[in-house]
Amino acid sequence: MVRGAKRKKSPQTAFYEPMSHLDLVFYYSERRDMQTVSKANFATTYKNIHGDLKRIAYGMAIVELTEKTITDHDPHSELFIVLLNTLNTIDTRAEQLNLVYWYYQIKLLTLLGFKPDLNNRDLTGLVLPDPTKGPNSAQILSFLLSGDLSDTGFQSKLNELSVSPKDRKVISQYINTCLYYHFDGLKELKSLSVLKALVTV
């Protein structure tokens, strides 16, 4: 809980926006579900995300996806680091943000125990879409599965990947089907609807 955060002229308001990375001081009590924040500072400042609609859409999709797939009081420090690296990349990178988004989706699945296996499409009660149907889709997925976004060499190689419209469709269907299978309610994410509208324009 943040006292005064909803007041329009409150200096606290600027801190508590979506995609804000903060250092917080708060009073913790096991007897309360809601804790009281006493101090906040920006841990990271994003210079470009908030001024670009496509970056906002990708960033919000990542944040909302994370919120819907993890539970309260169940820390995932490694996923948090990947989340920060991904948001920083979206902030500094102008091209092929779809690759960055697919990377995060795959890492989330992997770190939560559901790493995609491109050689095994059979899940209980479901056969996954064929990830090899695009001209480069299998190569792209393999690269994203084995990569590390904090590695500058990996980011440089992202620029070399050729993604056709067929690849985009195949990869999106494959990853989204994996997510929908393991997690309920993801089809209703508002940010995904906005993102789909933007990337198809």
CORPEFEN-V707456 format. One record per pair of residues at least 12 apart in sequence whose C-alpha atoms are under 7 Angstrom apart, sorted by the first residue. I is the first residue (numbers start at 1). J is the second residue. Records with the same first field share a line. If there is no record, write none. Layout:
# CORPEFEN-V707456
I = J, J
This chain:
# CORPEFEN-V707456
1 = 34, 35, 36, 37
2 = 36, 37
19 = 63
21 = 42, 43, 44
22 = 40, 41, 42, 43
23 = 40, 41, 42, 43
24 = 37, 39, 40, 41
25 = 37, 38, 39, 40
26 = 38, 39
46 = 91
47 = 91
48 = 91
49 = 91
54 = 198
55 = 90
57 = 191, 194, 195
58 = 101, 195
59 = 87
60 = 191
61 = 191, 192
69 = 183
79 = 108, 111
85 = 149, 150
86 = 100, 104
103 = 144
106 = 145
118 = 131
128 = 174, 177
129 = 173, 174
131 = 170, 171, 174
133 = 170
134 = 166, 167, 170
135 = 167
136 = 163, 167
137 = 167, 170, 171
